[in-house]
């Protein structure tokens, strides 16, 4: 699954309003500033605080830079 580049350009982390990075391997959006991963279900990002999963520094290292 891929996400539309236009969508990635306009959505932001609901917590810090920072840029989100698409991690295609894990199918979630990652906020590096908050170390949170937001799931993407059937192509729809779940940008809710309750849906976010905290990432460890080791998990964050594996996320693509852009």
N, C-alpha and C positions, 0 to 999 in steps of 0.2 A: 504494500500500500504506500502511496505517496500523498503528500499534502500539497495543495496548490501554493505556488510561490507568492501569489498575491495575498492569500490568507496569512501566510507566515510574515509578510511585510507589515500587516496591520494589527495582528493580535499581540497581546502583551501579558506578562505575568499578572494575575489579579492581585497578588500580594505587594510586589514592589514596582510594578509597571515596567519592568525590564524586558529585554528581548528574550524570546523563547527559541530554543534550538530543537529541530526535529531529529529525534533518534529513531531512525527507521528500523533498526535491529530490534529495539524493545517496543516499538510502536507507542511512543509517548513524546510529549513536548517537555523540554527541560529548561528550567530557569537556573542558570549558573549562579546568579547573585544570591538566590535563596536556597540553592541546592535542593530543589523540588522537581519532581516528575509528575506531569499531568497526563492521565491516560487519554488515548484517542480510541473511541469505540465506534466502529462502522463509519470511520472517516469524520467523526464529530468530536472535537476536543472537549473534554470535561474540565473546564477551567473553574473549578470550585475548590475552595480550601479543603473541604471534607474529602475530595477525591485525590488530592495531592499526596504523593509518597516522598518522604524525606530520603535523600540520597547520601550515602557515605562518601567520603573523599575518594575512595577506590572506585566506586561506581561512577562518580562524576568524571574521573580521569578517562573512562572508556567512552564517554559521550563525544561525538564529533564536535569540533570547534565552531563550525558554522552551520 
